[in-house]
Amino acid sequence: MAYKVLMTAFMPGMPLEEEIITNAGAELEKNLIFTEDEIIENARDADGIIAGTTVQPFTRRVIENLTKCRIIANLGIGYDKLDLEAATDHGICATNVPDYCLGELSDTTMLLILALARKLMITTAAVKEGKWFTNLQDRQMLMPMYRIQGQTLGLIGLGRIARTLVPKARSLGLKVIAYDPYIPPEVAKGLGVEPVDLERLLKESDFVSIHAHLTKENERMIGLDQLKMMKPTAYLVNTARGQMVDQQALYTALTEGLIAGAGLDVMDPEPPNPDDPLLKLDNLIATGHSAQLSEDAEAEMWRRPLEEVASVLKGEWPRAWLNPEVKEKFITRWGSMK
């Protein structure tokens, strides 16, 4: 009897390499579902699951009802709503695509930094209104503006995306500092990055860029108190998760001159209310959670979870698992692997 693999997140009509699953002796079933009850009902007898666990809740309650599941393969990097501890307790491998869109996200971060530094939103709007910056009077509306070289980029989080960003930032002459309590200082120094505490990062950086995974501990980590620590000429960039920034505090900071501007690829909620006052500000750039996009990245995001599920069903360990400590319980429940 063929294995059942359930895909709970997909785009209708998109090309999908289903032969990866069929070649592993499995049948791929697609069902776009979003609630705990829907997942339990449809995934109870699935041998493998491919899901978008940033939005689909794979809670302990859900996982306890997965009677045959050997692997939950996440689409993309983030897995905000996947209970890893519960998956491990029940002998279920969990994977993601850890190198998905590293280039795209780091490129977009640099795009936002440069656009903010060169006041792209303001210049574009002004030109459309008939202004031209060979006119000395018109120039004054862009000041102060500073040279990128020699300024400081502060990274909150020094994971894969931030590490991909570092050489791009340094190539433009930016000094890079980082706050990441989970990364040994020698790792940061090996990248040419100075490890610092959060307060110093906020006070010294000309650009503060967020690259941390969302946790209960860092939700709303950037509030009014933190924004007040930043330079009035500094910019905040967030391509991580919208919940990490208190948006009401950010609005206050942007309208009262506590910081110079912000570039947001992510917001809270998503999509935001079209009447959100943040979206009316000319010192804010919003890119609508598009930082990860490219044809290449999208193809990888859909293919890699299929490969991980196929590997496990063929008796091989996954490549990019989130809970390697599950091995013993997995073997106890399902038998030995290659």
N, C-alpha and C positions, 0 to 999 in steps of 0.2 A: 504493500500500500504506500502511495506517495506521501511524502511529508507535505504539510500545509504551511505555507509562508504567507502571512498577512501583512499587507502594506496599508498603513492607516493614514498616510499623507502622500499625496501625489497630485500632479496636474493633469487633468483629463486631456487626452490627445497628444501628450508629450511622448517622444520616443524613449523607450525603456528597454534595456538589454535583458529581457525576460529569460533568454536562453541560459544566462548565468545560473538562474534558479532551476530551470528544468533539467539542466545538465547535472545537477546535484540530486536528481530524483525527487524533485518537489514541484508542487503546483503553486503558482502565485495568485493570490486573491487580493483584489484591491477594494478597499471600502473606506471612504473618507469619514472619519468619526472623531468626536472631540470630547465626549463626556466619559466619566469613569464607567457608568453603567453600559454605555455603548461598547467600550473597549472590552469589558468583561464578557459581554454577550457574544461578541464577534471573535475575540482572541482566545477564549477559554481553551480551545483545542488546537491552537496554532503551535507548530514546532519552532517557528522563528517569526519574529516581528520586525518590520521596518517602520520607523515612526519618527515624527518630528516632536521630540520631547521638550522643546522650548515652549510648546503650547498644549501638547496632548498629555494629560496627567497620568503618568505611570506611577501611581502612589503604591504604598504598601498594600492597601486594600485590593487594588487591581492585580498586583503581582501575586498575591496569595491565591488568586483565582485562576492563574495561568497554569493549568494542570500538565501541559506538555512542553512548555516553552523552554528552549535551550539558549536562546540568544535574543536580545533586544538590540537592534542595530539602529543607531540614531543617524538621522540625516543632518549633516553639518557638524559644527563644533559644539554649540551650546546644548546643554541637556538640563535646563532649569527645573523641569517637572518630572525628572526621573529619580526615583528613590534608589540610589545605588546600594545602600545598606540592605534594603529589602531584597533587591535582585541577588546580592551576594548570599544572603541568608537562605535563599531558595535555589541556589545552585544555577543561577542564570547568568551567562556572560552578557556584559553590556559593552558596546563599542560606539565610537563616534568617528568622524573624519577629521582628525586633529590638524592636518595641514590644508584643509579646505580653505580657499580664498585668502591665504596669507598675503599673497602679492596684492590682491585687489583691495583688501582692507588697509594694508599699510600705504598703498598708493593713495587711497581716498583720504586717509589721515593727513598725508603730506599735502594733498590738494586743499583740504580745509585750512591747514596751517598757512599755506601760501595765499589762499584767497582772503583769509582774514587779515593777514599781515599787509597785503597790498590793497585791502579794502575794496575787493572786487564788486561786492553788492552795491556799495555806495557809488563807485565810479560808473558802473553800468547804468544805474538808475539816473545818475546826473547827466550822462551823455544823451540818454533818451529824452531828457528835458532841455537839451540844447546847450549844455555846458561842455567846455573843452579845456583841458588842463594846461595848455600853453598860456592860458589866461591866468595871470598871477593872482587875481582875486578869486577865481574858481579853485585854484590850488589850495587855498587856505582851508577849504572844507575837508580836505583829506589829512590835514595835520592834527596831531603828530603821527608820523609814519617813520618806522625805523628799519634799518638794514637788517636782514635776516642773519647774516654772518655775525657770529659772536654772541647771539642771543641763546637763551637756555630753554631747552625742551624738557619738561618733567613728565615722566611716564608713571602712571599709577597702574602697576602690574607689569611684570617683565616676562610674560609667557611668549608663546611662539609668534603671535602677531607683533608684539612690541619688539621682539628680537629681530624680526624681519624689517621693521621700521628703522631700527638704529642706524645701519649703514647708510640708508637713504638720507636720514636727518643729518648725520655727520658729514656727508658729502656736500651738503649745503652750508657747512660751517657752523652748525648748531652744536652747542655743548649739550650733552645728554646726561640727565640724572634720573634716578628711578626710586620709587618706593614699592617694595614687594617683600613683606615679612616672611614669605615662603621660599624665597630664592636666596641661597647662600651668597654673601657679599663677594666672594671670589668669582662667582659666575658672572655677576654684573661687571666687575672690574675686567674680567676677561673679554668682555664685549666693548670695553672702552667707556663704560657707564659708571658713574659714581653712585653708589647706594646711599640713600639719605632717608630720614624719617619724613612722615607726611607733612608735618608743619613746615619743615625747612623747604620741602619741595614746593609747597604752595607759596611760600614767601619769596623764593628765589626765581621761580620759573616765569618766563615770558609767554610760554605756551604750556598748558597742563592738558595732557591727553590721557584718557581713561581706557585701559585695556585689561581690566580684571574680570574674572568670572563673577557673576552675580551670586551672592550668598545672603543668608539672613543677617550676617554680621556687617556686610558692606552696603546693604540697602540704604539709600539716602545718605551715603557717606559724604557727599558734597552738598552741604546745606549753607545757610547764611553765614554761620561762623567761619566755615572754611573759605567761602568766597570773599569774606572780609579780609582774610589773610593774604589774598592775592594782590598783586600790583594793580593799580588802576589802569595800567597800559597792557595788562596781560589778557590772554584769550583762553577759553576753556573749549576743549574738543572732546566729544564723546562718540565713539563708534562701538561701544561695548553693549551696555544695557541702559535703557532710559530710567529704570528704577534706581540707578545709582546716584542720580542727581535730583535734588528737591527743586522741581521746576518753578514753584512759586518763589522760592528764594533766588533762583536764577533770574527770573523776571525782575525782581527787585534790584539785583546786582547790575543788570544790563540797563535798567532805566535810571538808576541813581548814580551811575558812573563808578561802581565799585570795581568792575572789570570793563575792558574795552569791547569785548564781543564774545560770541560763542559759535561753534560749528557743531551741529548735532545730526548724526545719521540716525539716531535712535531717540525715542521719546516715550513718555508714559502718560496716558495709554497710547497704543498704536492701533489704528491711525489716530492722531490727535483730533480734537474738535476743530473744525475749520475756523471757529471763532476764538481759538486759543490766543490770548494776547501776545504770547511769545512770537507767534507767526507774523505779527504785524510790525515787528521791530526791524530796523534797517541794519542793526549790528548783529543780527543772527542769520546764519546760513543753515538751512535744513535740507537734507538730501533723501529723506523718506525711506530709510532702511534699504538703500541701494548699494551700500559700500561693498557688498560681497559679490556683486553681479559681474559675470562675464560668461561668454559661451563655454569657455574652458572649465571654469569653476563649477558651473551648473552641471556639466556632464559628469565631472568627478563626484559631485555631491550625490547624484542619483546612482552612479555605478558602484561606488565603494561599499555601501551597505549591502548591496546584493552579493558582492564578493565575500563579505564577512559572514553573512548568513550561510552562503553556499559552503564555505570552508568548514564551519562548525557542523553542518549536516553531513559533511563527508568525513567527519572525524578528525578535523585539524583545528588547532587553536587559532583564534582570530589574531590579526596583526595589531589592531589599534584599540585594545580593550581598555575600558575605564576601571575595571575591577579585577586585576589579575589575581588578587587574593581569593577569588572564587574557585580556583582550581580544585582544591581538595573536595569541596562540597559538590562541585560539578561532577567530578569523577565518581563520588559516592552515589550520586543520583543517576548518572547517565552512562557511566563506564569510562574506560581509559580512552585517551586521545593520542594522536600521532605527535 
